[in-house]
Amino acid sequence: MNRWRKMGRWFAVGGLVVVLGLTLGLTGCQKSAKKYSGKITIGSETVNESAILAHIAKVLIEANTNIKVEVISGFNDSEALLHKATVANQIQIHPSWTGTQLTGILEYNGPTLSREKTWEYVKSEYEKRFSLTWTKPFGFNDTYVLFVKQDMATKYNLKKQSDLAAVAKDWVVACDNSWGERELDGYPGWKKAYGITFKKVAPMDYSLIYKAVDMGQAQIGVGYATDARMKKMNFVPLQDDKGFAYPYDGAWVVRQDLMKQYPKLQEVLEQVAGKIDDLTMSGLNAQFDIDQKDPEVIAKDFLKQIGLIK
């Protein structure tokens, strides 16, 4: 997933207050929502998490209403394009991440906010500026993570990001197309926070980062916390000992006029709020990246597993 800033890269236990207590009265909600008809278009990036979350929304909407849903997944690694398409009503819903849009679309440059406050701020500003709103978060925090190969971690005794000071001047860092430029939550801000400068920053399509590090084309990579490939490929995430990374809680961005047209749609979508933690999302991503399963199949299997569809 991209962080167009991805916020990308949303929470601690206290933040969970935001997403609890959502399932009461859903039987009535589902019955009344069945009368809804029409068509909704959901947009997503081509990468794992975005595609899976888009199809979860599709399956939930079609299971609880008579609305036909189309998913367009051609937004290649670009949260900015998804945002523009939603504002222009070319699509009506897309998955996003609070941190991505806090420092990206909203260009926030104030003090660090908690996960809950980040979500509240982003939601409020989106409603005021763009007539878009955010559903309650899914539960996972897909923040940026710096990682190295296991042998490099052992050789240079790397455990935390501050340890990179001894090697960074000779190292290339592979990152997505936004981390290298984002002032607050990307490389410029990280460099100031840690006082460390890499030899070279190599922006690339997110799907290529893990290969670049594995093949030695880069010595360190910037990935996402819920990406199962990190564990699968035996990479070592380095501790963010300066607490630099912003919260990246995932949720759906929805046009407010769509919510007015279908008042129960928010309840339909928020059946999964607080139900997808880091481990769960990582497992779903693994099915996409490693098992190469279709994202709609992944979505249906997950929703069956947690009892939201039959």
Buried (B, 14 or more C-beta within 10 A) or exposed (E): BBBBBBBBBBBEEEBBEBBEEBBEEBEEBBEBBEEBEEEBBBBBBBBBBBBBBBBBBBBBBBBBBEBEBEBBBEBBBBBBBBBBBBBEEEBBBBBBBBBBBBBBBBEBEEEEBEBBBBBBBBBEBBEEEBEBBBBBBBBBBBBBBBBBBEEBBEEBEBEEBBBBEEBBEEBBBBBBBBBBEBEBBBBBBBBEBBEBEBEEBBBBEBBBBBBBBBEEEBBBBBBBBBBBBBEEBEBBBBBBEEEBBBBBBBBBBBBEEBBEEBEBBBBBBBBBBBBBBBEBBBBBBBBBBEEEBEBBBBBBBBBEEEEBBE
